[in-house]
């Protein structure tokens, strides 16, 4: 197993994925919100009154920003706090960039990921970040907590992030299945450049030896790209039978002593 794969495996074993069950965010900790295209700040006159007058619909669209909040997850007494939230957009190290905005609390049902430590009551996240359900699914497949679906459509539904990214799907096929043929077939149907770019990035990050195997198969396929280039012509080393190279200068005056 490649060293990078071992590092990823250990990292995924140390972190926990779960969903948000409850968020406790009080109005006294709000420091800004938006209404009708205007941003209100806690130092503005009448801020508390304007906040209290927001209707439930207006609150949903107000982008309330907090100094403090905390919440609980669906994993028993596991809780999280705003102060422990990190800005890492790639916390799970799977290459899925998730925008982080610490001042905005997650909502019911959102997926979060982090490192869990014991606390006075239950346990808590010592660091955490918002993530996607697809990252959780990939981690379960990668750590063999769940079998990889044999049906490609089902696998795609569990790992593709809408139309935004097929990265996790490609990682599962490449790193778990070791299925190079899938990408060889795909590069016949799509632009080889885009397919090769995805494969190269994953191999470079996690298993470089797979890239060598992949490029060998691509050369056999004779479909090239900016990453899989046409092989250089072999130098001519064979000479015709009986051929002897002429050494020295041969002219009509070669034998004259001038």
Long-range contacts (C-beta under 8 A, 24 or more apart in sequence): 2-206, 2-207, 2-208, 2-209, 4-205, 4-206, 4-207, 4-208, 5-175, 5-206, 5-207, 8-93, 8-142, 8-206, 9-142, 9-143, 11-92, 11-93, 12-92, 12-93, 12-139, 12-142, 12-143, 13-143, 14-115, 15-91, 15-92, 15-113, 15-114, 15-115, 15-139, 16-75, 16-78, 16-113, 16-114, 16-115, 16-116, 16-125, 17-92, 17-111, 17-112, 17-113, 17-131, 17-135, 17-136, 17-139, 18-73, 18-74, 18-75, 18-78, 18-111, 18-112, 18-113, 19-73, 19-74, 19-109, 19-110, 19-111, 19-112, 20-71, 20-72, 20-73, 20-80, 20-106, 20-107, 20-108, 20-109, 20-110, 20-111, 20-112, 21-71, 21-72, 21-73, 21-74, 21-108, 22-71, 22-72, 22-108, 23-69, 23-70, 23-71, 23-105, 23-106, 23-107, 23-108, 24-69, 24-70, 24-71, 25-64, 25-66, 25-69, 25-105, 26-69, 27-51, 27-52, 29-66, 29-67, 29-68, 29-69, 30-64, 30-65, 30-66, 30-67, 31-65, 31-66, 31-67, 31-103, 32-63, 32-64, 32-65, 33-62, 33-63, 33-64, 33-65, 34-61, 34-62, 34-63, 35-62, 63-104, 64-104, 65-103, 65-104, 66-103, 66-104, 66-105, 69-105, 71-105, 71-106, 73-112, 76-122, 77-121, 77-122, 77-123, 78-116, 78-122, 78-123, 78-124, 78-125, 79-119, 79-122, 79-123, 79-124, 79-125, 80-112, 80-114, 80-124, 80-125, 80-128, 81-124, 81-125, 84-114, 84-124, 84-125, 84-126, 84-127, 84-128, 85-127, 85-128, 85-129, 86-127, 86-128, 86-129, 87-129, 88-129, 89-129, 91-128, 91-129, 91-131, 92-131, 92-135, 92-139, 94-135, 94-138, 94-139, 94-167, 94-168, 94-171, 95-167, 95-171, 95-201, 95-202, 95-205, 96-131, 96-132, 96-134, 96-135, 96-161, 96-165, 96-167, 96-168, 98-129, 98-130, 98-131, 98-132, 100-129, 100-130, 106-130, 111-135, 111-136, 132-161, 134-158, 134-159, 134-160, 134-161, 134-168, 135-168, 137-168, 138-168, 138-171, 138-172, 141-172, 141-176, 142-172, 142-175, 142-176, 148-172, 148-176, 148-177, 166-198, 167-198, 167-202, 170-198, 170-199, 170-202, 171-202, 171-206, 174-199, 174-202, 174-203, 174-207, 174-210, 175-202, 175-206, 175-207, 175-210, 178-210, 180-210, 180-213, 180-214, 180-217, 181-217, 183-214, 184-217, 184-218, 184-221, 187-218, 187-221, 187-223, 187-225, 188-221, 188-223, 191-225, 192-218, 192-223, 192-224, 192-225, 192-228, 193-225, 193-226, 193-227, 195-225, 196-225, 196-226, 196-227, 196-228, 197-227, 200-227
